[in-house]
Amino acid sequence: MRIGVILPQLEIGSNPATNRAFTETAANLGFRPILAYDHILGADASNRPDWTDSTNTALFHEPFVRFGFLATIAPEMELVIGVIVLASGNPSWSLSTRRKSIFSQAASSG
């Protein structure tokens, strides 16, 4: 059995150093799968004062772009996407095009 981690997307924020530290720590602890998910909707908290889940201001990174960055940090990690919302991106930019673009960017930066 392999045990992995879920990337705490809302809690971790956008700082690359924090994302790097989390990923390196997970890899060093022996976790292999790391899961992230796509998200496009959030409630407007001004209309729902008791809302405690993600809001319309929550920061969600596009999973393939984030994984391109994480792959350069810990290539041994298995990158798993729990949910991908294809309709949220440019509809002419297919999944295979996204992969090629991201992997070429990761390869050129590493």
Buried (B, 14 or more C-beta within 10 A) or exposed (E): EEEBBEBEBBEBEEEEEEBBEBBBEBBEEEBBBBBBBBBEEBBEBEEEEEEEEBBEEBEBBBBBBBBBBBBBBBEEBEBBEEEBBEEEBEEEEEEEEBEEBBBEBBEEEE
